[in-house]
Amino acid sequence: MGNLGMYLLLPLSVLIGISLASQAGVNSQLRLALSNPIQAAFISFLVGTIILGIIAFFQGDAWFKSGALASIPWWAWIGGLLGAFNITMSIFLAPKLGAVVLAISVVCGQMIASLALDHNGWLGFPKIEISANRIIGAIFVVVGLFLVAKK
């Protein structure tokens, strides 16, 4: 993918960031109403599952093509577990950290993991070597975390 294609996709990534920051606040309010972060995460996943089920139904594709489930690598099954952890922790942390500190700390974790994932080509990501620009960018994100977290 060329630079132009990359720049056209970046707004979608920014939209994901807006969604993630908003989701933490929305789910935090759900937690307040239910007085339980696990129940709030359950409701969040339930609504998402229903929406995805409706979309998948109307797509008209065959459900679980023959042999598809057996061909999935073992580690691909933990995506739901990771999602449940992420949502539950965001619900728990949002009112304690605030939107900015929560967002940038999540991004810091993503940057650190992403450097390793890209460099090694793990989990199906294309292998992209760590470069000085990537390290400098990650350092800026980590420095940003300390700047926004400082009271």
Backbone bond lengths (Angstrom), bond angles and torsions (degrees), N, CA, C in turn:
res aa  C-N    CA-C-N  psi(-1)  N-CA   C-N-CA  omega(-1)  CA-C   N-CA-C  phi
1 M - - - 1.458 - - 1.523 108.02 -
2 G 1.305 115.15 131.68 1.459 120.70 179.90 1.516 111.54 -78.94
3 N 1.329 114.85 173.60 1.465 120.54 179.71 1.521 112.55 -59.58
4 L 1.329 117.17 -38.89 1.464 120.26 -179.70 1.522 110.61 -61.76
5 G 1.327 116.49 -46.08 1.466 120.22 178.16 1.521 111.57 -60.55
6 M 1.326 115.35 -40.75 1.462 120.28 179.00 1.527 110.48 -62.26
7 Y 1.330 116.73 -44.78 1.463 120.26 -178.30 1.524 111.94 -68.49
8 L 1.310 117.44 -26.49 1.465 119.95 176.63 1.527 111.36 -74.56
9 L 1.337 116.80 -27.94 1.461 120.64 179.46 1.530 113.04 -84.73
10 L 1.313 117.46 -21.59 1.473 120.50 -177.86 1.528 113.57 -57.07
11 P 1.337 120.29 -40.62 1.470 118.39 177.53 1.533 113.40 -59.26
12 L 1.322 117.47 -32.40 1.466 119.67 175.95 1.527 110.66 -65.17
13 S 1.331 116.86 -39.05 1.457 120.62 177.01 1.523 111.34 -65.08
14 V 1.324 116.20 -39.60 1.467 120.20 176.92 1.532 109.32 -63.16
15 L 1.322 116.71 -39.99 1.468 120.96 177.63 1.528 110.83 -61.73
16 I 1.325 117.48 -37.38 1.469 120.64 175.31 1.526 109.63 -61.96
17 G 1.328 116.66 -43.20 1.468 120.27 178.70 1.516 111.93 -60.84
18 I 1.335 116.39 -42.49 1.470 120.47 177.17 1.526 109.46 -62.04
19 S 1.314 116.20 -42.31 1.464 121.33 179.63 1.527 111.25 -63.65
20 L 1.330 116.73 -44.30 1.471 119.99 -179.69 1.525 111.99 -62.94
21 A 1.337 115.96 -44.61 1.468 119.61 179.24 1.521 110.25 -63.13
22 S 1.326 116.87 -41.38 1.468 121.08 179.34 1.521 111.31 -68.72
23 Q 1.338 116.02 -38.71 1.465 120.38 -178.51 1.526 111.01 -61.55
24 A 1.321 117.36 -40.00 1.461 120.24 179.05 1.524 110.66 -61.32
25 G 1.325 117.62 -42.00 1.462 120.90 178.50 1.517 112.38 -68.39
26 V 1.329 116.37 -44.21 1.474 120.61 179.05 1.524 109.88 -60.87
27 N 1.328 116.32 -48.03 1.470 119.68 -179.05 1.519 112.18 -67.69
28 S 1.322 116.75 -29.30 1.462 120.40 176.55 1.529 110.51 -65.26
29 Q 1.337 115.86 -39.31 1.471 119.79 176.80 1.524 110.55 -67.20
30 L 1.313 116.58 -36.91 1.464 121.20 175.41 1.521 109.98 -61.61
31 R 1.322 116.14 -39.91 1.471 121.05 177.77 1.531 110.93 -62.49
32 L 1.335 116.20 -42.98 1.466 119.24 178.42 1.520 111.21 -60.79
33 A 1.318 115.92 -42.73 1.469 119.86 -178.85 1.531 111.67 -66.86
34 L 1.320 116.51 -36.57 1.467 120.56 -176.74 1.526 112.85 -94.62
35 S 1.329 117.21 -14.13 1.473 123.02 -178.08 1.521 112.82 60.63
36 N 1.351 117.00 27.41 1.456 119.46 -177.70 1.528 109.45 -157.39
37 P 1.354 117.96 116.92 1.465 119.37 -178.14 1.532 113.24 -66.58
38 I 1.308 118.03 -33.07 1.475 121.09 179.93 1.527 109.88 -67.80
39 Q 1.322 117.22 -43.72 1.463 120.23 178.26 1.534 110.83 -65.10
40 A 1.322 116.52 -37.87 1.466 119.99 178.02 1.527 110.03 -64.14
41 A 1.333 117.35 -43.76 1.462 120.76 177.56 1.528 110.53 -62.76
42 F 1.325 116.88 -39.63 1.468 120.79 178.43 1.525 110.94 -60.66
43 I 1.328 116.79 -46.98 1.462 120.61 179.52 1.533 110.13 -62.37
44 S 1.329 116.93 -41.76 1.458 121.34 178.60 1.528 110.47 -59.08
45 F 1.326 116.90 -48.15 1.461 121.11 179.12 1.522 111.80 -67.45
46 L 1.321 117.59 -36.97 1.462 120.99 179.55 1.523 110.74 -62.15
47 V 1.331 116.78 -47.39 1.464 120.80 178.73 1.525 109.82 -61.63
48 G 1.330 117.19 -45.80 1.459 121.23 178.39 1.523 112.02 -60.99
49 T 1.327 116.90 -40.83 1.469 121.17 179.55 1.519 111.07 -64.78
50 I 1.308 116.30 -42.26 1.475 120.00 178.53 1.526 110.31 -62.71
51 I 1.333 117.16 -46.26 1.469 121.19 179.81 1.532 110.28 -60.54
52 L 1.331 116.46 -48.12 1.463 119.54 -179.77 1.531 111.39 -64.14
53 G 1.333 116.88 -37.09 1.465 120.32 177.51 1.520 111.73 -62.35
54 I 1.318 116.85 -42.69 1.468 121.06 178.56 1.528 110.36 -63.58
55 I 1.337 116.63 -45.96 1.469 120.49 179.24 1.525 110.47 -62.03
56 A 1.324 116.94 -45.84 1.467 120.76 -179.76 1.526 111.01 -62.28
57 F 1.333 117.01 -39.20 1.464 120.97 179.06 1.523 110.89 -61.60
58 F 1.329 116.34 -45.41 1.465 120.27 -177.14 1.525 113.42 -77.25
59 Q 1.328 117.96 -13.17 1.464 120.51 174.55 1.521 110.80 -66.61
60 G 1.327 116.06 -30.95 1.451 120.75 177.60 1.514 115.22 81.86
61 D 1.328 118.51 -0.11 1.464 120.23 177.40 1.520 110.15 -69.62
62 A 1.328 115.86 154.53 1.465 120.68 175.86 1.530 108.50 -64.98
63 W 1.305 115.63 140.09 1.462 120.71 178.34 1.522 108.44 -85.43
64 F 1.307 116.61 129.27 1.458 123.16 174.09 1.527 111.52 51.00
65 K 1.307 114.83 72.55 1.458 121.31 178.62 1.517 109.89 -54.21
66 S 1.293 116.60 151.96 1.460 123.51 -176.37 1.532 111.36 -52.28
67 G 1.313 116.46 125.57 1.454 122.99 177.86 1.516 115.12 79.81
68 A 1.334 117.42 -5.75 1.467 119.89 -176.23 1.529 111.65 -63.95
69 L 1.325 117.47 -45.75 1.467 120.01 -177.43 1.525 111.84 -63.83
70 A 1.328 116.69 -38.10 1.460 120.60 -178.90 1.527 112.03 -70.36
71 S 1.324 117.48 -21.94 1.465 120.64 -177.24 1.525 113.38 -87.88
72 I 1.317 117.43 -3.86 1.466 121.14 -177.44 1.530 109.17 -76.73
73 P 1.341 118.27 128.96 1.474 119.61 177.55 1.531 110.63 -63.02
74 W 1.327 116.27 150.09 1.468 121.21 -175.32 1.514 111.95 -54.77
75 W 1.328 117.49 -39.64 1.460 120.61 -175.32 1.523 113.07 -71.89
76 A 1.328 117.95 -17.92 1.462 120.27 179.35 1.525 111.70 -71.80
77 W 1.327 116.98 -17.27 1.463 120.95 -179.63 1.531 112.32 -76.66
78 I 1.325 118.39 -12.19 1.471 119.32 -177.19 1.525 112.95 -89.18
79 G 1.334 118.03 2.38 1.463 120.74 179.23 1.518 112.57 -56.76
80 G 1.323 116.94 -42.90 1.464 120.82 178.41 1.522 111.72 -64.96
81 L 1.331 116.22 -38.96 1.463 120.88 177.22 1.528 110.20 -62.48
82 L 1.331 116.08 -44.55 1.464 119.83 178.51 1.530 110.63 -64.07
83 G 1.319 116.67 -41.11 1.464 120.15 177.61 1.517 111.88 -61.57
84 A 1.341 116.07 -43.98 1.469 120.22 178.94 1.527 110.76 -62.60
85 F 1.328 116.64 -42.09 1.461 120.64 177.25 1.529 110.31 -61.77
86 N 1.343 116.74 -48.24 1.463 120.84 -177.83 1.520 112.30 -60.13
87 I 1.315 116.52 -47.40 1.467 120.43 -178.73 1.528 110.55 -65.50
88 T 1.323 117.13 -46.06 1.467 120.51 -177.97 1.523 111.06 -63.14
89 M 1.330 116.92 -43.83 1.462 119.69 179.04 1.527 111.78 -66.81
90 S 1.336 117.53 -37.14 1.468 120.03 176.66 1.519 110.74 -63.29
91 I 1.334 116.38 -41.16 1.464 120.65 178.01 1.529 110.26 -61.84
92 F 1.321 115.94 -41.87 1.463 121.41 -179.06 1.533 111.31 -70.01
93 L 1.337 116.77 -41.87 1.465 120.76 -172.20 1.531 114.80 -85.64
94 A 1.329 118.24 -28.35 1.470 120.98 -174.83 1.529 113.15 -52.19
95 P 1.335 119.48 -49.49 1.466 117.57 -178.48 1.531 113.66 -73.00
96 K 1.327 117.46 -15.88 1.460 120.50 -179.59 1.538 111.77 -89.52
97 L 1.337 116.54 -35.52 1.462 120.75 -175.09 1.523 113.85 -100.37
98 G 1.319 117.03 -29.89 1.461 121.29 -172.14 1.524 109.44 89.52
99 A 1.326 115.58 165.33 1.465 121.11 -173.18 1.531 112.89 -65.10
100 V 1.334 117.76 -44.67 1.471 120.01 -174.53 1.527 111.48 -68.35
101 V 1.324 117.55 -48.59 1.467 120.10 -178.06 1.530 109.99 -65.65
102 L 1.320 117.77 -40.78 1.464 120.15 177.19 1.525 110.05 -60.60
103 A 1.319 116.48 -47.79 1.466 120.40 -176.88 1.523 111.55 -61.97
104 I 1.321 117.09 -48.43 1.467 118.33 -175.22 1.528 111.34 -72.81
105 S 1.318 118.07 -31.26 1.465 118.79 176.73 1.533 110.44 -68.31
106 V 1.329 116.79 -37.06 1.467 120.44 174.67 1.530 109.53 -63.98
107 V 1.325 116.41 -44.00 1.464 119.99 179.30 1.529 110.71 -63.15
108 C 1.325 118.07 -38.09 1.469 120.68 176.74 1.521 110.87 -59.37
109 G 1.311 115.96 -46.97 1.465 119.62 177.09 1.515 111.71 -61.00
110 Q 1.321 116.30 -41.01 1.466 120.39 178.46 1.526 110.63 -64.27
111 M 1.325 117.18 -41.00 1.470 120.56 -179.68 1.521 111.09 -63.00
112 I 1.311 116.32 -46.78 1.465 120.35 -178.18 1.529 110.30 -62.75
113 A 1.328 116.45 -48.52 1.464 119.95 179.37 1.524 110.84 -65.05
114 S 1.330 117.14 -39.89 1.460 121.06 -176.84 1.526 112.29 -65.92
115 L 1.316 117.30 -35.95 1.463 119.51 176.25 1.530 110.35 -59.06
116 A 1.327 116.00 -45.32 1.468 120.03 179.47 1.532 111.41 -69.08
117 L 1.333 117.18 -42.20 1.461 120.65 -179.75 1.523 111.46 -62.14
118 D 1.336 117.00 -46.77 1.464 120.72 179.36 1.527 111.41 -65.99
119 H 1.307 116.76 -47.18 1.463 120.67 -176.11 1.531 111.76 -59.00
120 N 1.320 115.80 -38.03 1.467 120.45 -176.79 1.527 113.60 -98.50
121 G 1.330 117.41 -8.92 1.456 119.92 -178.13 1.525 112.54 67.41
122 W 1.315 116.92 30.20 1.474 121.16 -178.56 1.525 111.17 -77.27
123 L 1.300 115.88 156.92 1.470 125.36 174.66 1.519 113.24 57.31
124 G 1.322 117.34 28.48 1.453 121.13 176.15 1.517 115.48 86.33
125 F 1.335 117.62 1.88 1.465 119.73 177.49 1.528 108.86 -75.63
126 P 1.335 116.90 148.80 1.469 118.13 175.49 1.527 109.36 -66.53
127 K 1.310 115.63 145.71 1.465 120.06 -179.44 1.527 108.95 -75.98
128 I 1.337 115.69 115.96 1.467 122.12 178.79 1.526 106.83 -129.47
129 E 1.310 114.99 115.56 1.462 120.66 -176.10 1.530 111.80 -60.73
130 I 1.318 114.94 146.89 1.459 120.48 173.67 1.526 107.43 -68.57
131 S 1.322 115.60 132.88 1.466 120.93 179.48 1.523 108.81 -122.96
132 A 1.306 114.98 168.68 1.467 120.08 177.63 1.528 110.27 -60.28
133 N 1.332 118.28 -40.25 1.466 121.05 179.30 1.524 111.25 -62.11
134 R 1.314 117.06 -40.87 1.469 120.07 179.57 1.527 111.26 -66.60
135 I 1.304 116.38 -42.09 1.470 120.03 178.99 1.523 110.34 -64.95
136 I 1.328 117.26 -44.22 1.467 121.08 179.18 1.528 110.12 -62.39
137 G 1.325 117.18 -43.33 1.463 120.75 177.55 1.513 111.64 -60.22
138 A 1.335 117.37 -43.24 1.465 121.51 178.64 1.524 110.87 -64.35
139 I 1.326 116.49 -39.81 1.471 120.37 178.23 1.529 110.07 -62.20
140 F 1.335 116.81 -41.72 1.472 119.64 177.34 1.530 111.31 -59.50
141 V 1.326 116.78 -40.34 1.464 120.14 179.57 1.532 109.99 -64.66
142 V 1.331 116.87 -43.80 1.474 120.81 179.69 1.530 109.97 -64.66
143 V 1.329 117.22 -43.23 1.475 120.24 177.05 1.525 109.36 -61.08
144 G 1.336 116.52 -41.58 1.461 120.94 177.04 1.514 112.18 -57.92
145 L 1.322 116.34 -39.49 1.478 119.90 177.39 1.520 110.45 -58.74
146 F 1.321 117.01 -47.09 1.463 119.52 -178.99 1.524 111.38 -66.42
147 L 1.327 117.36 -35.38 1.463 119.93 179.00 1.529 112.31 -67.06
148 V 1.330 117.49 -43.73 1.460 118.52 -177.59 1.524 112.92 -80.33
149 A 1.343 116.94 -22.26 1.465 119.87 -179.91 1.524 112.28 -82.46
150 K 1.345 116.28 -21.30 1.468 120.02 -179.41 1.515 110.15 -67.53
151 K 1.298 115.76 130.23 1.481 121.08 -178.58 1.497 110.53 -83.77
